[in-house]
Amino acid sequence: MTRAFLSLGVVAIGCLLAGCQGQVSAELTTERPADGSLRQVVASLAGLEFEKADGTTKQVAFTANKLVNLNGFQNGSLLSLLANESLPEGTYTGVRLVFDTDTAGRFVSDSLARRFSLQLAAGSYADFDFKVEKDKSSRAEIILTLDLRQSLRFEGATGLFTLAPYLRSVPTADASTIAGTVSVTCDAGTSLASGGAVYLYRGVDLVPDDRDGSGIEPYATGVVTLNSVTGVYSYRVLDLPAGDYTVAATCDGLLENPVTDDVLVFRGIRNVKVARNDTLTADLAN
């Protein structure tokens, strides 16, 4: 009883001194772009912006900007963004990346060591359900996933890339994985080796479509990879919230441009349900 009383007393004093601000920690991972030849997507991260239910926002700036290759944090690799940073009272509904506006050091490069200019466009907020109440302490730990397939586009007329960040967010303790093999037949001129990708949609019995700004939009995407020893193609999409999904494979992933209606042929379509903090096997076949 004494130990519990002392603990509550410390919390109460802390609330009086600091207003019991909520604390948030965040890490970043990425899904690779549609063009597998791209090696670096380099930009300078300046912080995170949190959106409240009333429409106001709160920016949390990093101590120092982070010049990073956004294409370098995949397959479970994580970049630490925030560690126990304070947020004031409010109901938070969204979070997005904030970039340094200075163009110095910002570029995209490919396997031939060619460099392209990179411009930034406003990204959407990822869902972030977090409430900070007066005189109460609260804490959130989240993983943000930057899906470069849905964020990066090449501007053919100007020869540069545009990054409009598409993020998804999940509490770290809740993060789930959907993975499996892919054995679908590709149309002539396409292949899983060059354009294989998997698209996930929130909900069941949905008709898969590419990201084009209208209609049904993918929630997450992932690359299809070949095991050179077994000859089996597979995929793995990490850091997903629990729930129902429609999952589909395509051999046309190279065609993805997130602002145009691309004709992607989807195969192996199936419904799945993944539990909280679980790994679900979902093989995709004709």
Summary of the structure (lengths in Angstrom):
residues: 286
radius of gyration: 20.7
end to end distance: 62.5
largest distance: 74.2
contacts: 895
relative contact order: 0.17
helix: 10%
strand: 51%
